[in-house]
Amino acid sequence: MAEMTRVALDAMGGDNAPVEMVKGAVDAVNKEQNVTVLLVGIEEIVREELGKYSYDKERIQVVGATEVIETAEPPVNAIRKKKDSSIVVGMKLVKKGEADAFVSAGSSGAILVGGQTLVGRIKGIERPPLAPLIPTAKGVSLLIDCGANVDARPSHLVQFAKMGSIYMEHVVGVENPKVAIVNIGAEEEKGNALVKETFPLLKEQTDINFTGSIEARNIPYGDADVIVSEAFAGNIILKLYEGLGAVLVSKIKDGMMTSTRSKLGALLVKPALKETLKAFDATEYGGAPLLGLRGLVVKTHGSAKAKEVCNSIIQCITFKEQKINDKIMECIQTESRSDE
């Protein structure tokens, strides 16, 4: 029997908490036999919501937390002052080894601060990046970083590339993943100071498959498996990606309803179209892991609903089974020895 993965879920975080959080937890345990969910939040509210569902009572537990960190609160102060908040309590479960992972749709800032100060970084990791999977014509690519480190240094981007490569190979199953750095042109001499300084460092790495620069227009084609960027550009890419995807889906649906002929055509292509659009639905791929921490922390969209929450919980199973943190530690230790 497979080892059980224990996931602490912030039941109070996000726009749709606790309703969608609880439903996502129930869906996850009903779908996967080797996961236990610890729902962290205001106990009476969480238990009332849980009462609406049928599930294995041994695999969903409620962990009480009396406070909630709101999105607009200053992250550092919130983590320090609200010590009984669902985010702090959930992360402490990971720190103490009582949970293998923590998933939250709550305040991004609080999750980033809490991840570093409560869970802690792996020794040798300079900055932990947020790394979501994004859909492409060839499947998915990992965008790293998309929001954690706006003012990154070249050494940070090199570590992002290595951690991203490990994740894509062992969680997603891409053999020898292609790694590229976001740039404004394919030529090596192009880019800002950060890209120009990082490019030759990435070329020197023997443990990644670095293929050079990638322009934003080539990202949706799947020209790289790991897309390396500092968080400012990465977040712009991610938000534009999501917004454009939503607009295109809406326009396609509207276009199919314009006439009787288009409606008939829509009925014929609906099964194939549904499957195609599903591949470009960000909720299918779960949340963005904060890589490089001593325990797994996953940030989902603030607007996450049950499907995304469920998939975020399930992705924690693969992360644990593939011992991603052990592989990152081994990679960083090897890097440190080679620098000596």
ABEGO torsion letter per residue (X at the ends): XBBBBBBBBBAABEAAOAAAAAAAAAAAAAABAABBBBBBEBAAAAAAAAAABBBBAAABBBBBBABBBBAABBAAAAAAABAABAAAAAAAAAAAGABABBBBABBAAAAAAAAAAAAEBBBGBABBBBBBBBBBAAEBBBBOBAGABABBBAAAAAAAAAAAAAAAAAAAGBBGBBBBBBBABABAABEBAAAAAAAAAAAABAABBBAEBBBAAAAAAGABABBBBBAAAAAAAAAAAAAAAAAAAAAAAAAAAABAAAAAAAAAAAAAAAAAAAAABAAAAEBBBBBGBABBBBBBBAABBAAAAAAAAAAAAAAAAAGAAAAAAAAAAAAAAAAX
